[in-house]
Amino acid sequence: MRTIDLNCDCGESYGAYTMGNDEEMLKIVSSANIACGFHAGDPLVLHRTLSLAKENGVGVGAHPSFLDQWGFGRRRIEVDNLRELEQILVYQIAAVQGVAQTLGLKVRHVKPHGSLGNMAAEDYDLALAIGRAIKAVDPTMLYLTSPGNQTQRAAEDLGLPIGMEIFADRAYDEAGNLMSRRREGAIIHDADYAAERILRILEEEAITTVDGKKIPVKADTICVHGDNPNAVAMARKLRDRLVEAGYEIRPMWKTKAEA
């Protein structure tokens, strides 16, 4: 049976403010990227989200960001000192790792959030800094990357294991990166369309950019953003369609470990 992982960004609530429906999403997905407190999340949210992941047998990863709670980590921030950024990322990854250990969990992957991830996709030095932070904390953790961009290159150069990610609810621009949220059509809301699109990507082993170009990819994991209002419906539809198509949904780290 073919296997695939479903992941979502979660743990993005803060204090009295709720973002997304983690309780329902963590019943559907097989991996979770958990906010580290810099774009969202707090210690209690982190503990609660990890506990929910454990209850549902979901693999856990860290979702570090620029320090940008006001902008939800989606504003571009110029980085003057990459070595300082590495330590900022180590701090965030270690925070998730520490709380996970108290629950008997292991952090299996790292996925940079928002603008940090988008900028790293185009900037090799930034992608390398993220990779060095991952390697410093635990070189067995998967570095989530996208096909053909600088994060993939940096992970390969550092010898880090890779989790190749595709997105169910986002379109790809002409360069093969995620289309800016400011552009029309960047965010996909239709669950049926998203599921058909993902099945086509998996069958063709290629993503199609907005201008029709094909970029080869052998995906390990599919992301549904947890803050999308249609996230639960989309994740459920996607999981059902994948199972119907003969896929087993399981945490990517398990599949990678057995490869």
Buried (B, 14 or more C-beta within 10 A) or exposed (E): EEBBBBBBBBBBBBEEEEBBBBBBBBBBBBBBBBBBBBBBBBEEBBBBBBBBBBEBEBBBBBBBBBEBBEBBBBEEBEBEEBEEBBEBBBBBBBBBBEBBEEEEBEBBBBBBBBBBBBBBBEBBEBBBBBBBBBBBBBEBBBBBBBBBBBBBBBBEEBEBBBBBBBBBBBBBBEBBBBBEEEEEEBBBEEBEEBBEBBBEBBEEEBBBBBEEEEBEBEBBBBBBBBBBEBBBBBBBBBBEBBEEBEBEBBBBBBBBEEE
